[in-house]
């Protein structure tokens, strides 16, 4: 039984080492932007967009449109918010449609059956970068496994 454990030990330790090294790398996953847009009919759109730099897609947005009530919002871990299809309430319902991408967005609003207005200007301003917090539990587990490995190796090589 001890021989099997000793033969498997290097593979187990290699796996744990990879998990520990990969688990403690932090990177910026999402960037928050303020977005403002002016439409050809004079209405203004303001709000926030969460851009996932790993997916290269929008994972959330929340917009307000002048002269309407309510908020157009979306949240999707799969980046489906890059395609905008939402509505606002007002004297006439207003449909918002388009594509979101920093620097290359296209947005349209439709009020009534035939009145469609395109954006004349869209501004993206970077607000913050969200960096995921690393789990203290994973780091503690890595330290404990390292100490366990050092203790076992000392016994195997007869250092105790």
CORVENBEL-V945252 format. One record per residue. N is the residue number from 0. RES is the residue in three letters. SS is DSSP state (hx for helix, st for strand, lp for the rest). OMEGA is omega in whole degrees, -180 to 180 (* if undefined). Layout:
n=N res=RES ss=SS omega=OMEGA
n=N res=RES ss=SS omega=OMEGA
This chain:
n=0 res=UNK ss=lp omega=-179
n=1 res=UNK ss=hx omega=178
n=2 res=UNK ss=hx omega=179
n=3 res=UNK ss=hx omega=180
n=4 res=UNK ss=hx omega=-179
n=5 res=UNK ss=hx omega=179
n=6 res=UNK ss=hx omega=-179
n=7 res=UNK ss=hx omega=-174
n=8 res=UNK ss=hx omega=179
n=9 res=UNK ss=hx omega=180
n=10 res=UNK ss=hx omega=178
n=11 res=UNK ss=hx omega=-179
n=12 res=UNK ss=hx omega=177
n=13 res=UNK ss=hx omega=178
n=14 res=UNK ss=hx omega=179
n=15 res=UNK ss=hx omega=178
n=16 res=UNK ss=hx omega=178
n=17 res=UNK ss=hx omega=179
n=18 res=UNK ss=hx omega=-179
n=19 res=UNK ss=hx omega=-179
n=20 res=UNK ss=hx omega=180
n=21 res=UNK ss=hx omega=-176
n=22 res=UNK ss=hx omega=-176
n=23 res=UNK ss=lp omega=177
n=24 res=UNK ss=lp omega=178
n=25 res=UNK ss=lp omega=176
n=26 res=UNK ss=lp omega=180
n=27 res=UNK ss=st omega=-180
n=28 res=UNK ss=st omega=-177
n=29 res=UNK ss=st omega=-180
n=30 res=UNK ss=st omega=177
n=31 res=UNK ss=st omega=179
n=32 res=UNK ss=st omega=164
n=33 res=UNK ss=st omega=-180
n=34 res=UNK ss=st omega=172
n=35 res=UNK ss=st omega=-178
n=36 res=UNK ss=st omega=175
n=37 res=UNK ss=st omega=179
n=38 res=UNK ss=st omega=-176
n=39 res=UNK ss=lp omega=177
n=40 res=UNK ss=lp omega=178
n=41 res=UNK ss=lp omega=179
n=42 res=UNK ss=lp omega=-179
n=43 res=UNK ss=st omega=177
n=44 res=UNK ss=st omega=176
n=45 res=UNK ss=st omega=177
n=46 res=UNK ss=st omega=-179
n=47 res=UNK ss=st omega=177
n=48 res=UNK ss=st omega=173
n=49 res=UNK ss=st omega=-177
n=50 res=UNK ss=st omega=178
n=51 res=UNK ss=st omega=-177
n=52 res=UNK ss=lp omega=177
n=53 res=UNK ss=lp omega=179
n=54 res=UNK ss=lp omega=-173
n=55 res=UNK ss=lp omega=-179
n=56 res=UNK ss=st omega=175
n=57 res=UNK ss=st omega=179
n=58 res=UNK ss=st omega=177
n=59 res=UNK ss=st omega=170
n=60 res=UNK ss=st omega=175
n=61 res=UNK ss=st omega=-175
n=62 res=UNK ss=st omega=170
n=63 res=UNK ss=st omega=180
n=64 res=UNK ss=st omega=-180
n=65 res=UNK ss=lp omega=180
n=66 res=UNK ss=lp omega=175
n=67 res=UNK ss=lp omega=175
n=68 res=UNK ss=st omega=179
n=69 res=UNK ss=lp omega=-178
n=70 res=UNK ss=lp omega=173
n=71 res=UNK ss=st omega=-177
n=72 res=UNK ss=st omega=-180
n=73 res=UNK ss=st omega=174
n=74 res=UNK ss=st omega=-178
n=75 res=UNK ss=lp omega=178
n=76 res=UNK ss=lp omega=-178
n=77 res=UNK ss=lp omega=178
n=78 res=UNK ss=lp omega=-178
n=79 res=UNK ss=hx omega=-180
n=80 res=UNK ss=hx omega=176
n=81 res=UNK ss=hx omega=176
n=82 res=UNK ss=st omega=-176
n=83 res=UNK ss=st omega=173
n=84 res=UNK ss=st omega=-173
n=85 res=UNK ss=st omega=-178
n=86 res=UNK ss=st omega=175
n=87 res=UNK ss=st omega=175
n=88 res=UNK ss=st omega=178
n=89 res=UNK ss=lp omega=177
n=90 res=UNK ss=lp omega=170
n=91 res=UNK ss=lp omega=175
n=92 res=UNK ss=lp omega=-179
n=93 res=UNK ss=st omega=179
n=94 res=UNK ss=st omega=176
n=95 res=UNK ss=st omega=-180
n=96 res=UNK ss=st omega=177
n=97 res=UNK ss=st omega=180
n=98 res=UNK ss=st omega=179
n=99 res=UNK ss=lp omega=173
n=100 res=UNK ss=lp omega=-178
n=101 res=UNK ss=lp omega=178
n=102 res=UNK ss=lp omega=-176
n=103 res=UNK ss=lp omega=-178
n=104 res=UNK ss=lp omega=174
n=105 res=UNK ss=st omega=179
n=106 res=UNK ss=st omega=177
n=107 res=UNK ss=st omega=169
n=108 res=UNK ss=st omega=179
n=109 res=UNK ss=st omega=179
n=110 res=UNK ss=st omega=-176
n=111 res=UNK ss=lp omega=-174
n=112 res=UNK ss=lp omega=-173
n=113 res=UNK ss=lp omega=-176
n=114 res=UNK ss=st omega=179
n=115 res=UNK ss=st omega=-179
n=116 res=UNK ss=st omega=179
n=117 res=UNK ss=st omega=178
n=118 res=UNK ss=st omega=175
n=119 res=UNK ss=st omega=-180
n=120 res=UNK ss=st omega=175
n=121 res=UNK ss=st omega=180
n=122 res=UNK ss=st omega=174
n=123 res=UNK ss=st omega=174
n=124 res=UNK ss=st omega=-176
n=125 res=UNK ss=st omega=-179
n=126 res=UNK ss=st omega=-174
n=127 res=UNK ss=st omega=174
n=128 res=UNK ss=st omega=179
n=129 res=UNK ss=st omega=177
n=130 res=UNK ss=st omega=-178
n=131 res=UNK ss=lp omega=176
n=132 res=UNK ss=lp omega=177
n=133 res=UNK ss=lp omega=-177
n=134 res=UNK ss=lp omega=177
n=135 res=UNK ss=hx omega=179
n=136 res=UNK ss=hx omega=178
n=137 res=UNK ss=hx omega=180
n=138 res=UNK ss=hx omega=178
n=139 res=UNK ss=hx omega=178
n=140 res=UNK ss=hx omega=179
n=141 res=UNK ss=hx omega=179
n=142 res=UNK ss=hx omega=-180
n=143 res=UNK ss=hx omega=179
n=144 res=UNK ss=hx omega=177
n=145 res=UNK ss=hx omega=178
n=146 res=UNK ss=hx omega=178
n=147 res=UNK ss=hx omega=179
n=148 res=UNK ss=hx omega=-180
n=149 res=UNK ss=hx omega=179
n=150 res=UNK ss=hx omega=179
n=151 res=UNK ss=hx omega=-179
n=152 res=UNK ss=hx omega=179
n=153 res=UNK ss=hx omega=179
n=154 res=UNK ss=hx omega=-178
n=155 res=UNK ss=hx omega=-178
n=156 res=UNK ss=lp omega=175
n=157 res=UNK ss=lp omega=179
n=158 res=UNK ss=lp omega=177
n=159 res=UNK ss=lp omega=*
